[in-house]
Amino acid sequence: MSKEKQKRVDGFEQIEEATISTEQFIEKNQKLLVRGVLVIIIVVGAILGYYRFYKTPMKEEALKQMFVAENLFEKDSFNMALNGDGNAPGFLEIIDKYSSTPSGNLANYYAGICYLHLGDNKNAIKHLEKFSSNDVIFSSMAMANLGDAYMQLGDFKKASNYYQKATTGMTNMVTTPVIMMKAGLAFEKANDYKSALSMYERLEKEFPASYEARDIEKYITRAKLHMK
């Protein structure tokens, strides 16, 4: 027999042996395999059931509960928006009951803004830092408001860092120049004039037509003078 034929025979024998081995394994462990498949089915079913009968209804309920609190927020009734009006829950109760839902997450943002308006900067920070979003505008506004809270507390370094983060990826003609100006001023307060200058120059370059850019040369000059 040629070497080539011998290799083919040996190959077929190995495949046959592997097939027999697999069949023997299945026969010996059939009950175990069936149990494993059942466990997988049960787990998948439990997950699907959780989302269909618990998670989804909770999301819908949380969304309904937010309606009154959002209306109170829009009317600048920040205390009632936080704590409820006696009939409907406020943002704090929504956070407590529905923290795992998108509405519970959004309630943290609203609560942070409410506390900021009420002058409670520490609680504003607490809730704004819990909020997360893939939306660039929401995320940037949360960062900017964190900057405001830290600015009020006199922590200018953290304030400037949050303002700077708020300008990353955000190109809103109305709000971005305002945040950039706040960032520059916060950097100055933190004695980081190099970063302040960089922010002012960026504002001048990216938003030359903005209201904030009208007197920006004055701030650029001031930052440069402090760097000497």
Secondary structure, 3 states (H helix, E strand, C coil): CCHHHHHHHHHHHHHHHHHHHHHHHHHHCHHHHHHHHHHHHHHHHHHHHHHHHHHHHHHHHHHHHHHHHHHHHHCCCHHHHHHCCCCCCCHHHHHHHCCCCHHHHHHHHHHHHHHHHCCCHHHHHHHHHHCCCCCHHHHHHHHHHHHHHHHHCCCHHHHHHHHHHHHCCCCCCCCHHHHHHHHHHHHHHCCCHHHHHHHHHHHHHHCCCCHHHCCHHHHHHHHHHHHC
